[in-house]
Amino acid sequence: RHNGAVEDTRWVNPHQPQTLYMGVIICYVEGVFAVLSYPNLGPWCFALLVGLGFGGFGIANEKKWGYVLAVATAGLQVVVLLTRNGGLSALGDLNVLIQFGFDIALVILLTHPMSRSYQRTWFK
């Protein structure tokens, strides 16, 4: 309790569509992996951590700013991965390919029609 009111913030929201729910979880996981990838990503890792962490938290709490931040950061993450690792030719490296797959999956989950429709209807 906080000042007599129950705090209603959450880290995940299982009542959201599966695409958003999984997107939030992947936002958090990708944020952690961005920091662990500091040597490859350089200072971008901190921008990705903040964007994905706050974006995921905002989505879980049905905030439009969270959705916009998560989608923008997920897109930025794809661009950073490709530019820092030498473009599409780097996809021959298994580690980069796996990371690229997760990055694209996050973008797809967040921009899926079910996710977009839900956020347009319910997010404030």
HELIX and SHEET records of a PDB file:
HELIX    1   1 GLN A   18  LEU A   36  1                                  19    
HELIX    2   2 TYR A   38  LEU A   41  1                                   4    
HELIX    3   3 TRP A   44  ALA A   60  1                                  17    
HELIX    4   4 LYS A   64  ARG A   84  1                                  21    
HELIX    5   5 GLY A   87  GLY A   92  5                                   6    
HELIX    6   6 LEU A   94  THR A  111  1                                  18    
HELIX    7   7 PRO A  113  TRP A  122  1                                  10    
END                                                                             
